[in-house]
Amino acid sequence: MRSALLAIAGMAALAVFACDDSPTAPTSQSGTATVRIVFLGSTTRRNDLPASAQACVNGVGQTHTHPSWRNFAGIPLQPFPPDRYEITLTDVPVNTRVSFRVNDQNACDENPTGAVTRNVFANDVRLLQNTTTPGNGDEPGYALTVAPNGAISQ
């Protein structure tokens, strides 16, 4: 009888360990992360913009960004003279591809909407212009994914 109880106890222990090895559902890493967007560009208006760029200059106004997770609403960037703008956004969805664009008056001779296509960083990672965003038609922008720890991938 004692050996039968030991055998049953042994099988029960194996069953418990076997259950421990069963696959588990992946954990969701939802939430938000902080992303600092930096645009390296002059904080003073260029005086060599052609007259044909004046409508763009007036339309752009203050240098700003349009993030997808905020329905592409315009948000001003903070100037840090002489050659940098930045903003820190604390509500960027993690593990989700998001996009944004930066509009600057000084880019009006390169793009008719002032959308910039270079010198943009997210958490110190240089971004490549790799998507379009809605605006005055499709405007050049940036797409990225942020990890919970703030790591950026494009």
N, C-alpha and C positions, 0 to 999 in steps of 0.2 A: 504494500500500500504506500509506504514511504517513497519508494522509487517511482511509483506512478505519479505521486504529488510533485516530486522533483522534476519529472519529465514534463508535466503540465506547466509548472512554473517556468521551466526553461523555454518552452514554446511560447508562453505568454511574453516573456522578456524579449524573445526574437521578434515577435509580432510588434511590440512597442517600438523597438529599434527600426524595424522595417517601415513603420508608419512615419518615423522621423525623417526617412529618406524620401518621402513622397514629394513631388514637385509642389512648389508654392507659387501662388500668383505673384507676378512682379509688382513691386510697390510703385505706386504713382508718385512721381516727383512734381506734383503741381505746386503752384505758388508763384511768387514773383521774386525777382532779383534786382539789384541796383546796377545800372549801366550809366557810365559817364561818357557822353558824346562830346568829342572835341573836333572842331573845324579849325584848321590852320589857314587863316586868311587875314588880310589887313582889316583892321577895325575902322579905318578911315576910308571914305569913298574915293575911289580912283578918279582923277581929273582927266583921264584920257579916254573915257568911255565915249563912243560915238553918239551923236544926236539920235540915231535910230534906236538906241538902247534906253532912251528916256522913259518910254511907257513901261518897260520892264522895271527900271529902277523905282518908279513911282508905285508899281504894283507890288514889288517885293517889300518895300518899307524896311523895317528892322530885320536883321538876319535872324532866321528862325528855322525850326524843324517841324515836320509833320509826321508823327509816329502812327503806325497802323493800329496799335492797341488803344489809341485814343481817337479812333475814327478819323485820322489824318487832320485833326485840328491843329492850327498853327500855334506854336509855343516859342516865344522869343528865347534866343541864346544870349547868355551873359558875355559881354565883350571883356577881354583882358588885353588892353592895348600893349603893344602895337599890332600883334599878329595872331591872336587866338580868340576863339569863342568857345564856350562850353555850357553844358547843362548836365545835371545829374538827375536821372529818372529812377525812382524807387519802385516803380510798378510794372516792370517789364516781365511779361509771362515767361516762365522757364520752360525749356524743352519744347518750345513752339517756335516755328519760323515766323519772325516778325519783320516788318520793313519800315523804313522812314526815308525822308529826304531832307536835305538842308537847302534853303534858298538864301542867296546873298546877292546884294546889289552889284557887287563887283564881278559877278559871274554873268551879267546880262549880255556881255558881248560874246560869250561862249555858248550860252543857252538862252533862248528867248523868254524863259520864265525865271531865270536866275538860279536854276537848280545846279548845285555844284557836283562835279564828278570826280573830285580827287581831294586829297588832304583831309579826309574824315577818318576818325578813330573811334572805336568803342572799347572802353576799358583797356586803353593803350594798344589795341590791335588795329593796324592800318586796314581799312576796308577798301574793297574794290567795288566800283559801281557795277552792280550785278542784277538789278531789277528795275522795274518801272513802278511808279506810284501814281494814284489818281490826283489830278490837279487841273491845270489848264490843258486838258488832254493827258496823255501819258507823259510823266516827267521822270527823268533818271533818279534812281534812288539806290538804297542799300538794303540787303536782306541778310539776316543773321539769326542765329539761335544762341540763347544764353543758358548756361547750366546754372544750377542752384548756387554754385560757388562763384558765379560771375564770369566764368570762362566763356569766351566768345568763339563761335565757329561760323563760317560763312557758307 
